[in-house]
Amino acid sequence: MNWFFITLFYSGLAPKAPGTIGTLISLPLGMLILIYFSAETLFMATVLITAIAIKEINRYEEKSGIHDDKRIVIDELAGMWFALSVAPAISIDLNELSTFENGFLIQSVLSFILFRYFDITKPSIIGRLDREAKGGVGVMADDIVAGFAAGILSAVIWQGILKII
């Protein structure tokens, strides 16, 4: 078991709000990948990390007997990165980072807020996945769906903002 990996650089060991801290660490890392590489790279990294995380979480749960330990926050990284790969879905360079028209910063922040909202409240299928899915898949699936919902909704909100201004 790779505790460093599943706790996302030990951020899951934070005494308060480990999920939010894990998501806060994930946001700038994902944004850097979008800036220096592409949304496709971020998406593929998310898929790879998710596959590894499922295996590592299964191994942890088998040893500890604890399902969805709050200290495991690699699922927040996967959900946040999935949201970022869906929402901004653009490649920009550092000179364009603060340009309002590309929506990169706004969609990134919206994705963060919406992902945390969906991850905490667990509406609809997100809650069902959290309650019913077992093992590493259960830990990761609700965050992946929350990330997808957050990414889509932030893109829709951004398009609405563009229509208004």
N, C-alpha and C positions, 0 to 999 in steps of 0.2 A: 504494500500500500504506500502510495506517495502522498503523505500528509501535506507536504509543501504545495503539491499540485491541487488536491481537492479543497484545501482551505484558501487557495489563491494567494500564495506568498504569505501564509499565516494570517491573512486579514480576517478570516472566519473565526479567529480566536479572540477578536475584539469583544469586550464585555457587553457593549451596547450596540444594537443594530448591526450585526455582522453582515446581513444581507445587503443593507444599504451601503456599507463600507465596501463590500465586494463589488457592488455595482459602480460605486464612485471610482474605484480603481480600474474597472473594466472600460469605463467611458473614454478616458483619454487614450488608453491603449488602442481601443478600436478606432478612435478618431485618427491616431497616428498611422494606422494601417490604411485607412481611407486616403489620407493625405499622401503617403509615400508609395502606396501600391494601388489598390482598387477595391471596389465593393465586392467584386468576384473573389479576390484574394481573402477578404474578410469573411465572406460566406464560407469559402472552402476551409479556412482555418477554424471556423465555428463548427463545421461538420466534423472535422478531425478531432478537435478538442472534445466534442460531445461523445464521439465514439470511445475515446480513451477514458473520459470521465465515467461513462456507464460501467466500463470494466473495473475501474479503480473503486467506484462507489460500491459495486457488487462485492468486491473483495473486502472493503471496509465493513459493510453491513454483515457479511458472513462472519467476520472475526468478532465484531462488537455486539451484534444483535440489535443495533439501533438503526431504525429506518429514518431517513431524511434528517439526520443530525444537523442542527442549526449551524454548526461550525463548518459544514460543507457549503462553500459558496462558489464553486466552479460553475454551478448551474446559473448563477447570476451573470457570470461572464458570458456564458453561451447565450442566454436570453438577451442581454444587452447588445452583444455583437450581432445577433440575428436581427434585432430591431434596427441597428445602425446600417446593416447591409441591405435592409429593405427600404428604409426611409430616405436617407440622403442619397444613397446609391449613385454617388458621383465621385469622380476623382478630381481633386483640386490641388493646386500647389500652395505653398505658404503665402505667396503674395495675394492670393484670392481668399484667404481664410476669413477675413473680416468683411468681405463684400456681402452686403445684405441680399442681393439679388439671387445668389446661388443657394441660399437657405441652409447652408451647411451647419452653421452654429445653432440656428433656431431649431432645425429638425433634430439635431443631436440632443439638445436640451429637452425638447419635447419628447423625444424617444426615451430619455432617462426618466422623466416624470411619469409618462404613461406606463412604461415598463414597471416601475416601482408600484404604481397604483394597481395594475393588473396582478402583479406578483403578490402584493399584500392582501388585496380584497378577494382574489381568486374567483371572479365571476364565471358563470356558465361552465364551459368545457374545461377551463383552466382548473377550477375547483374539483371537478370530477376526476380529472387526471391526477391531481394531487392526492385525492382520497383513495382512488381505486387502483392506480398503477403501482406495481411493486418494484423493488430493487432500484438499480441505477436508472432504468428507463423511467420509473415513476418520479425520481428526484429531478431528472432532466426535462421530461416532457412538458410539465406545466410551465416551466420557464421558457422553453422554446416557443410554445403557443402564445404565452404572454408577450414574448419578444416580437413575434409575428404580428400580433394585434397592435402592439405599441408602434411598430414601424409603419404599418399600413395607416393607422389613425394619424400619426404625426405627418405623414405625406399628404393625407387628405386635408388636415388642418392647414398645412403649408400652402396647398393649392387654393384653399379658401382665402387665406391671407393675400395671396397674389391677386385674386379676383377683386378683392376689396380695395387694394391700393393701386 
